[in-house]
C-alpha cells in the first residue's frame, strides 16, 4: 500500500492526540501505516513540542502513547531530537507562553544512535515540577551535541522551570557526553567577568575562579573539565583571546571548530586574536570569526588584510563574517581573492558579507541557506574551496 508523503509525515498527529480529535480525522491508523513508519529516513529527526504545534510530530506529553512500532523505529534510527514550543515571529506572548505539560515525555525511550539535541522551549510556564520535566527529557542527556535557546532572566518567568535559561548550568551538567555546544543567546565571555549589577551580568562559559557557588550556577554554563572536552563551540565572545596570557595554553585541547564574536575591533587587533585562539586551541581545524562595526575604517584598506597571514597554523578552513564593515573591493570574488592571497597554503576562506556585489563567480558556503553553526557535519571536500555567501 503506497501512502502519500504528507500522511506519513503526520502519523503521530493522528495516532497520539485525544480520541475526540482522532474521530474527526480523514485517515485511520492501520498496520500498513505502522510498517511504513519503520523507514530510517523518516526518523532521522524526531520533532516534539511542549504545546500542540503543526510543525512537530507530536507533543512531548503524547509521545508516551506512541505505538510501540514507532518507538522502536525511533530507537533504531533517530540521530537528532528537536524539542520546541509554539513560539514564532507572528505569535503573541500569550500564544507562545501557553501553559504546557511535558508529561512523562520521552521516559523509557532508548536511543541507539542519538547524536544531537536541539532545545528551543522559550516558555517557562510548565505545569510540572523541575524534577518531573527533567525526567521527561532524561533520555536525551546522552547526546554529544546540544544546541539550545532558552528564555533568560525576563520578568514574570518561572525561575524554577527546568527549561528556564537562568538554570542553564544545572541543565548542561546532565549532558555528561557533551562535545559540541551551540548557545543561541548573547555570546558568553570565556571566563565569568565581574559586574556591578547581577541582573546585567553577562554569562561566562566557565567561572574564572573564586566566585560564590550561587553566582557560578546562575551565570556560567559549564565547569572547566566539561568545557575542555568540547570539540565544537558556538558562539563565544572573543575578548579574552585578545589579552596575552589570559587564556591558558591548550585550554581547549580537543577543539576542532570554534565560533568567535569580535565587534568594534580594528584590523591591527586581529593577529592578537589569532594568536590567542591558536594557543588555546592547538587542534583547531575550522575557525569562524564575526567582525563588525569598526569605526576606525581600517577594514577599508587593502594593505591591512595581510593580518590573515597570521591565522592559526592548524587551520584547514576559515569562515569570516563581515557585518557593517566597508569592503576594499567591490565584488565578492575580488574580496575573497584579497583575503585568500594572504592565507597560508592549504587554508580556504568562506566569506559571509553584504557590502559587496555578489558576482556569482564563487560557490555559496556549504551550509547555505542557513547560517553556519555546529555540528559542522561537512566533509573535507565541501570546505576545500573558497566560497562566498551573501548575508543581507
Residue, then its C-alpha position, 0 to 999 in steps of 0.5 A: x500500500x503506497x501512502x502519500x508523503x504528507x500522511x506519513x509525515x503526520x502519523x503521530x498527529x493522528x495516532x497520539x492526540x485525544x480520541x475526540x480529535x482522532x474521530x474527526x480525522x480523514x485517515x485511520x491508523x492501520x498496520x500498513x501505516x505502522x510498517x511504513x513508519x519503520x523507514x530510517x529516513x523518516x526518523x532521522x529527526x524526531x520533532x516534539x513540542x511542549x504545546x500542540x504545534x503543526x510543525x512537530x510530530x507530536x507533543x512531548x506529553x503524547x509521545x508516551x502513547x506512541x505505538x510501540x512500532x514507532x518507538x522502536x523505529x525511533x530507537x533504531x534510527x533517530x540521530x537528532x531530537x528537536x524539542x520546541x514550543x509554539x513560539x514564532x515571529x507572528x505569535x503573541x506572548x500569550x500564544x507562545x507562553x501557553x501553559x504546557x505539560x511535558x508529561x512523562x515525555x520521552x521516559x523509557x525511550x532508548x536511543x541507539x544512535x542519538x547524536x544531537x539535541x536541539x532545545x528551543x522551549x522559550x516558555x517557562x510556564x510548565x505545569x510540572x515540577x523541575x524534577x518531573x520535566x527533567x525526567x521527561x527529557x532524561x533520555x536525551x542527556x546522552x547526546x554529544x551535541x546540544x544546541x539550545x535557546x532558552x528564555x533568560x532572566x525576563x520578568x514574570x518567568x518561572x525561575x524554577x522551570x527546568x527549561x528556564x535559561x537562568x538554570x542553564x548550568x544545572x541543565x548542561x551538567x546532565x549532558x555528561x557526553x557533551x562535545x559540541x555546544x551551540x548557545x543561541x543567546x548573547x555570546x558568553x565571555x570565556x571566563x565569568x567577568x565581574x559586574x556591578x549589577x547581577x541582573x546585567x551580568x553577562x554569562x561566562x562559559x566557565x567561572x574564572x575562579x573564586x566566585x560564590x557557588x550561587x553566582x557560578x550556577x546562575x551565570x556560567x554554563x559549564x565547569x572547566x573539565x566539561x568545557x575542555x572536552x568540547x570539540x565544537x563551540x558556538x558562539x563565544x565572545x572573543x575578548x579574552x583571546x585578545x589579552x596575552x596570557x589570559x587564556x591558558x595554553x591548550x585550554x581547549x585541547x580537543x577543539x576542532x571548530x570554534x565560533x568567535x564574536x569580535x565587534x568594534x575591533x580594528x584590523x591591527x587587533x586581529x593577529x592578537x586574536x589569532x594568536x590567542x585562539x591558536x594557543x588555546x586551541x592547538x587542534x583547531x581545524x575550522x575557525x569562524x570569526x564575526x567582525x563588525x562595526x569598526x569605526x576606525x575604517x581600517x577594514x577599508x584598506x587593502x594593505x591591512x588584510x595581510x593580518x590573515x597571514x597570521x591565522x592559526x597554523x592548524x587551520x584547514x578552513x576559515x569562515x569570516x563574517x563581515x557585518x557593517x564593515x566597508x569592503x576594499x573591493x567591490x565584488x565578492x570574488x575580488x574580496x575573497x581573492x584579497x583575503x585568500x592571497x594572504x592565507x597560508x597554503x592549504x587554508x580556504x576562506x568562506x566569506x559571509x558579507x553584504x557590502x559587496x556585489x555578489x558576482x556569482x563567480x564563487x560557490x555559496x558556503x556549504x551550509x547555505x541557506x542557513x547560517x553556519x553553526x555546529x555540528x559542522x557535519x561537512x566533509x573535507x571536500x565541501x570546505x576545500x574551496x573558497x566560497x562566498x555567501x551573501x548575508x543581507 
